[in-house]
Amino acid sequence: MTDPRPSFVCPECQAESWHPEDVAQGYCGRCHFWTGDPTMYAAWKAERAGAAGRAPETGSVAPPGSA
């Protein structure tokens, strides 16, 4: 039997939440961000990739001094 409650599954970490506010806002308590909003999620991923020295499109490591 499946759970009849609406849920939100984070596209980043796959955590699932049934809390009505998480579902409505696309908020992930594990990632502590609104990963359900495509625009905000893309910007968040790009920012995280940049902070790690990686190109967001490819996931490859940026050459030294190129950032």
Phi and psi in degrees as a GROMACS rama.xvg file:
@    title "Ramachandran Plot"
@    xaxis  label "Phi"
@    yaxis  label "Psi"
@TYPE xy
-90.9054  156.721  THR-2
-76.6962  123.712  ASP-3
-76.9467  -12.2847  PRO-4
-72.9374  144.237  ARG-5
-67.1248  147.244  PRO-6
-138.771  165.92  SER-7
-122.958  129.067  PHE-8
-111.232  121.239  VAL-9
-66.6318  129.216  CYS-10
-71.9089  -15.3672  PRO-11
-86.7499  -51.4965  GLU-12
-115.704  -2.94504  CYS-13
68.7023  12.5541  GLN-14
-68.1328  144.54  ALA-15
-114.73  135.135  GLU-16
-126.964  142.173  SER-17
-109.547  2.40412  TRP-18
-66.0274  130.949  HIS-19
-56.0494  -37.6342  PRO-20
-70.1255  -39.5041  GLU-21
-61.8042  -43.4805  ASP-22
-63.1517  -46.4196  VAL-23
-66.1007  -36.9615  ALA-24
-101.307  -10.122  GLN-25
69.6084  35.5768  GLY-26
-93.5219  136.03  TYR-27
-108.376  117.755  CYS-28
-68.7894  -26.8728  GLY-29
-75.0659  -43.8269  ARG-30
-84.1682  -16.8697  CYS-31
59.3097  44.49  HIS-32
-156.618  162.433  PHE-33
-86.5109  73.7499  TRP-34
-74.8079  -10.2132  THR-35
-79.797  -11.4768  GLY-36
-93.0804  112.727  ASP-37
-56.5282  -39.5572  PRO-38
-68.9045  -48.3069  THR-39
-66.0073  -38.3745  MET-40
-64.6038  -42.9203  TYR-41
-62.5212  -43.1935  ALA-42
-65.9653  -40.1021  ALA-43
-64.2077  -44.4858  TRP-44
-63.1878  -42.1305  LYS-45
-63.9002  -41.0712  ALA-46
-64.7542  -43.2428  GLU-47
-65.0391  -39.6284  ARG-48
-67.3749  -40.2924  ALA-49
-64.4615  -39.678  GLY-50
-66.0642  -27.3289  ALA-51
-90.1327  0.145568  ALA-52
77.2669  24.7836  GLY-53
-116.849  147.19  ARG-54
-77.367  124.733  ALA-55
-63.3705  -29.1339  PRO-56
-72.4104  -37.5296  GLU-57
-111.856  -22.5509  THR-58
78.3539  6.89729  GLY-59
-82.2641  156.95  SER-60
-75.7962  132.824  VAL-61
-72.1113  143.346  ALA-62
-62.2183  147.797  PRO-63
-56.4324  137.153  PRO-64
80.7735  -0.0369381  GLY-65
-92.0122  -12.2392  SER-66
